[in-house]
Amino acid sequence: MTAPGPTPAPAGERCAVCGGELAERVCPNTVCRLPDRSFSRLYTVSEDADATWDVVFRFKYGGERHLADDLGAMLVTFLREHAAELRRFEVRTTTALYTGPEAHRLWDYLEVIVDAAGRIDPDRSFETGVITKVRPTGRFLGIGVEERRAIAEGELRAALRVPDPRRVEGRRVLVLDDAYSEGFTLREMARALREAGATEVAGLVFARRKGT
């Protein structure tokens, strides 16, 4: 199958942080409105959120691991098309995932995707292990905004590590994740990387999803 390709954002007022559509001139994503969000902005591979999330979901939860090649190809296409804008990021890495013995998921799905992207185009490769997660934390799926924020600012913040700050010190970092809803996870990744010396952190996701 062919994964959906990058599509232009629809016309209308958009959030200056995440690029999502505004509701009554306000971004519905909580973290975009916070003064201490820690990341500069969010890039999105595809504006076709439903179709793209379907591919991500089938890969991540449905066992269709061959879809890593499709997602890797989507990622490479986006990076090539936006090479001039993204050139300032000296470090490209992935969101920290815990895959230890107590993990909900024992494989790093983001690493599989960037490995596929690197095989397609070595110049678009990502570093892994720049930021790590040392223990499992509460899951965001199916809970409210304030509960997700509490997990992010508590358990997740305490579980993040930057093992070698020299990899990010004085550098701009682009962090890949599968999706963006409220932005709490990206905020914590950016916070940890900034504390380790990164001068800027931005996010890159396959799709924006409305928070629930």
C-alpha positions as CSV (number, residue, x, y, z in Angstrom):
1,M,0.0,0.0,0.0
2,T,1.0,3.6,-0.4
3,A,1.0,5.8,2.6
4,P,-0.6,9.3,2.3
5,G,2.0,11.9,1.2
6,P,2.6,15.4,2.6
7,T,-0.4,17.7,1.9
8,P,-0.6,21.4,2.2
9,A,-2.4,22.9,5.2
10,P,-6.0,24.0,4.3
11,A,-6.7,27.7,4.1
12,G,-7.8,29.5,7.2
13,E,-6.2,30.9,10.4
14,R,-3.6,28.5,11.7
15,C,-1.7,28.2,15.0
16,A,1.8,29.8,14.8
17,V,3.2,26.9,17.0
18,C,1.6,23.7,15.7
19,G,0.1,24.8,12.4
20,G,-3.4,23.5,13.5
21,E,-6.6,25.2,12.7
22,L,-7.7,27.8,15.3
23,A,-11.0,27.7,17.0
24,E,-12.4,31.2,17.6
25,R,-8.8,32.5,17.1
26,V,-7.4,30.2,19.8
27,C,-5.4,27.0,19.3
28,P,-7.3,24.0,21.0
29,N,-4.0,22.4,21.9
30,T,-3.2,23.2,25.5
31,V,0.6,23.4,25.3
32,C,0.6,25.7,22.3
33,R,-0.9,28.3,24.6
34,L,1.5,27.8,27.5
35,P,4.3,30.4,28.0
36,D,6.7,27.6,29.1
37,R,6.1,25.1,26.4
38,S,9.9,24.8,25.8
39,F,9.7,23.9,22.1
40,S,9.7,26.5,19.3
41,R,7.3,25.0,16.9
42,L,5.9,21.8,15.5
43,Y,6.3,20.4,11.9
44,T,3.8,17.9,10.5
45,V,4.6,15.4,7.8
46,S,1.0,15.2,6.5
47,E,-2.1,17.3,6.8
48,D,-4.3,14.2,6.0
49,A,-4.5,13.4,9.7
50,D,-7.1,10.6,9.5
51,A,-5.4,8.6,6.7
52,T,-1.9,9.1,8.2
53,W,-3.0,8.1,11.7
54,D,-4.6,5.0,10.2
55,V,-1.2,3.9,8.9
56,V,0.6,4.8,12.1
57,F,-2.1,3.0,14.2
58,R,-1.8,-0.2,12.1
59,F,2.0,-0.1,12.3
60,K,2.1,0.7,16.0
61,Y,-0.8,-1.3,17.4
62,G,-1.8,-3.7,14.6
63,G,1.4,-5.6,14.0
64,E,1.8,-4.4,10.4
65,R,5.5,-3.7,10.8
66,H,6.1,-3.6,7.0
67,L,4.4,-0.2,7.2
68,A,7.7,1.2,8.6
69,D,8.9,1.4,5.0
70,D,5.9,3.6,4.0
71,L,6.3,5.8,7.1
72,G,10.0,6.1,6.5
73,A,9.4,7.1,2.9
74,M,6.9,9.7,4.0
75,L,9.4,11.1,6.5
76,V,12.2,11.3,3.9
77,T,9.9,13.0,1.4
78,F,9.0,15.7,4.0
79,L,12.6,16.2,5.0
80,R,13.7,16.6,1.4
81,E,10.9,19.1,0.6
82,H,11.7,21.2,3.7
83,A,15.4,20.8,3.7
84,A,16.1,24.6,3.6
85,E,13.9,25.3,6.5
86,L,15.1,22.3,8.6
87,R,18.8,22.8,7.9
88,R,19.3,24.7,11.1
89,F,18.7,21.6,13.2
90,E,22.1,20.0,13.8
91,V,20.5,17.0,15.7
92,R,17.6,14.9,14.6
93,T,16.4,12.4,17.1
94,T,13.3,10.5,18.4
95,T,11.1,10.9,21.4
96,A,12.2,8.8,24.3
97,L,10.4,5.5,24.7
98,Y,10.8,3.0,27.5
99,T,11.2,-0.6,26.2
100,G,12.5,-2.2,29.4
101,P,11.0,-5.2,31.2
102,E,8.0,-3.3,32.6
103,A,7.2,-1.6,29.3
104,H,3.7,-1.6,27.7
105,R,5.5,-2.1,24.4
106,L,8.8,-3.9,24.1
107,W,10.0,-2.4,20.8
108,D,10.9,1.1,19.8
109,Y,8.6,1.8,16.9
110,L,10.1,5.2,16.2
111,E,13.6,3.7,15.9
112,V,12.2,1.2,13.3
113,I,10.7,4.1,11.3
114,V,13.9,6.1,11.3
115,D,16.0,3.0,10.4
116,A,13.8,2.6,7.4
117,A,14.2,6.3,6.5
118,G,18.0,6.0,6.8
119,R,18.0,3.1,4.4
120,I,16.1,5.2,1.9
121,D,18.3,8.3,2.3
122,P,21.3,8.2,4.6
123,D,21.5,12.0,4.6
124,R,18.1,12.1,6.4
125,S,19.1,9.8,9.2
126,F,18.3,10.3,12.9
127,E,20.3,9.8,16.0
128,T,18.8,7.6,18.7
129,G,19.4,7.5,22.4
130,V,19.9,11.3,22.6
131,I,17.1,11.4,25.2
132,T,15.9,8.3,27.1
133,K,13.2,7.2,29.4
134,V,14.3,5.1,32.3
135,R,10.9,3.7,33.5
136,P,7.3,3.3,32.4
137,T,4.8,6.1,33.0
138,G,1.1,6.4,32.9
139,R,-0.6,6.1,29.5
140,F,-2.3,9.1,27.9
141,L,-4.9,7.0,25.9
142,G,-8.5,7.6,27.0
143,I,-7.9,10.1,29.8
144,G,-8.6,13.8,30.1
145,V,-6.3,16.8,29.5
146,E,-5.5,17.5,33.2
147,E,-4.7,13.9,33.9
148,R,-2.3,13.8,30.9
149,R,-0.7,17.0,32.1
150,A,-0.3,15.6,35.6
151,I,1.4,12.4,34.2
152,A,3.7,14.5,31.9
153,E,4.8,17.0,34.6
154,G,5.2,14.2,37.2
155,E,6.1,10.7,36.1
156,L,7.3,11.5,32.6
157,R,9.5,14.5,33.7
158,A,11.1,12.3,36.4
159,A,11.8,9.5,34.0
160,L,13.6,11.4,31.3
161,R,17.4,11.5,30.9
162,V,19.9,13.0,28.5
163,P,22.8,10.5,28.9
164,D,25.4,12.6,27.1
165,P,24.6,16.4,27.1
166,R,27.5,17.0,24.8
167,R,25.4,15.6,22.0
168,V,23.0,18.5,22.3
169,E,24.9,21.3,24.0
170,G,24.7,24.5,21.9
171,R,22.7,22.8,19.2
172,R,19.3,22.9,17.7
173,V,17.3,19.6,18.1
174,L,14.4,18.3,16.0
175,V,12.4,15.5,17.9
176,L,10.3,13.0,16.0
177,D,7.1,11.5,17.4
178,D,4.2,9.8,15.8
179,A,1.4,12.3,16.6
180,Y,0.7,15.6,18.4
181,S,-2.5,16.2,20.4
182,E,-2.2,18.4,23.4
183,G,1.7,18.6,23.3
184,F,2.5,17.5,26.8
185,T,5.0,14.8,25.7
186,L,6.9,17.1,23.4
187,R,7.0,19.8,26.1
188,E,8.8,17.4,28.5
189,M,11.2,16.2,25.8
190,A,12.0,19.8,24.9
191,R,12.4,20.8,28.6
192,A,14.9,18.0,29.3
193,L,16.9,18.8,26.1
194,R,16.9,22.5,26.9
195,E,18.1,21.8,30.4
196,A,20.9,19.7,28.9
197,G,22.1,22.7,26.8
198,A,20.1,22.6,23.5
199,T,19.5,26.1,22.2
200,E,16.3,25.2,20.4
201,V,14.0,22.2,20.3
202,A,11.2,21.7,17.7
203,G,8.9,18.8,17.1
204,L,8.1,16.7,14.0
205,V,5.1,14.4,13.8
206,F,3.3,12.4,11.2
207,A,-0.1,13.9,12.1
208,R,-1.8,16.3,14.5
209,R,-4.7,14.7,16.3
210,K,-7.3,16.5,18.4
211,G,-6.9,15.9,22.1
212,T,-9.7,13.9,23.8
